Amino acid sequence: MLRIRLRRVGKKGQPSYRIVVADARAPRDGAYVQWIGTYDPLVDPPGFTLDREKARDWISKGAQPSEAVRRIIGWADAAAQE
């Protein structure tokens, strides 16, 4: 089963994340199928980029977003409506 989840990158104490599609059994920072965005929790408000079209495509193919990614998708949808 595929998951859309966060993959940690960045230095110690300065996390940033890539939003990736990966096998649910793969390690958090392991191999992934496709990179679809980024998330930076250290800026206020948290910064993110997300290819909404790719995310919707993967969800339609059965990929399950994690809770954090589900929240980021909600932010992206709200930003697109403005």
N, C-alpha and C positions, 0 to 999 in steps of 0.2 A: 504494500500500500504506500502511496506517495503522500508526503506531507509538505505543506508550505510553511516554512519555519525560519527562525533567525539563526544565522551562522556568525559566531563571534569573530571579529577581527580587531586590530588595534593593539595598543600597548597595555601593559599592566597598569591598572587603575584608570585607564582611558578607553573604555569599551566603545566600540561601534559595531554595527551588525550589517550583514548582507541578508536580504530576504531571498531565500532560495527554495527551489523544489527539490526534495531529497527523499530517498527511501526512508520510511519510518524506522527501520532497524539500523540505519547508518549512524555513526557517532555525530555529536553536535557539530563538530568542525570537520567532519569527514567529507567524502565525495558527495557531489550534488549533481542533479540533472540539468538545472538551468538557474541562472541568477536573474531575479526579476526586480530587485530594488535594494535600497539601503535604509538604515535607521540609525540616527545619532541621538541617544538619550541625554547627552551632556549639555546640549543647547536648550535654551528656554524660549519658546516652547520646543519640544522635541522635533528635530528635523527628520524628514524622510523623503525618499523618492520611491515611486512604485509604478511599474508599468501595469496599469489597471487592466488593459486588454489581455496581456499574458496571464495575469492572475485569474481573470474570469475564464480564460481558455483552460487553464489547468484545473480549476474547480469544476468546470463542466466535464472534464475527463475523469473526475473522481478524486482528485487530490484534496486532502482535508487541511484547512489552515489551522495553525495553533491559535491559542487564545490571544497571544500578543499580536500575531499577524492579522487576526480577525479585527482587532482594535485598530490597527494601522490601516486596513482596508476601509474601515468606517471613516477614519479621518480623511483618507484620500477621496472617498465618495462625497463627504461634506465639503471638502475644498473644491471639488469639481462643480458642485452645485452653486457655489458663490460667484 
